[in-house]
Amino acid sequence: MTHVEDNTHAGQGAVLLDIGGTVGALVVAMPRDLIGAEIEIRPVAAPSRRLHDHHHPHVGVVDRPRDGRHGDAVPSAVFGELEEGEYELYVRPDGPVTLVAAVAGGAVKFESWPGA
């Protein structure tokens, strides 16, 4: 017998962020039409690399409850455990770069994608 678990709300709840020291996080409010898209992030210090020549962290855009209230959802992309620095974000697989954000260690940075 095979047990199949269906979790239709996976990725749509609270996110646990492990930050401190030189490690921070980035939360980006996204336009509703990008729900389901994958957003990739790379350090600005590495722009000379072609986007597809290196693996960069990426997350899906999902509807998440704002402040824990399920009726007030916001499409967002959440990047945890980022070393402090400046980052470029783009829709996978190959951009263009749409947002640049600075992340500080020990903090959560909030940004909005153009059109959000």
Buried (B, 14 or more C-beta within 10 A) or exposed (E): EEEEEEEEEEEBEEBEBEBEEEBBBBBBBBBEEBBEBBBBBBBEEEEEEEBEEEEBEBBBBBBBBEEEEEEEBBBBBBBBEBEBBEBBBBBBEEBEBBBEBEBBBEBBBEBEBEEB
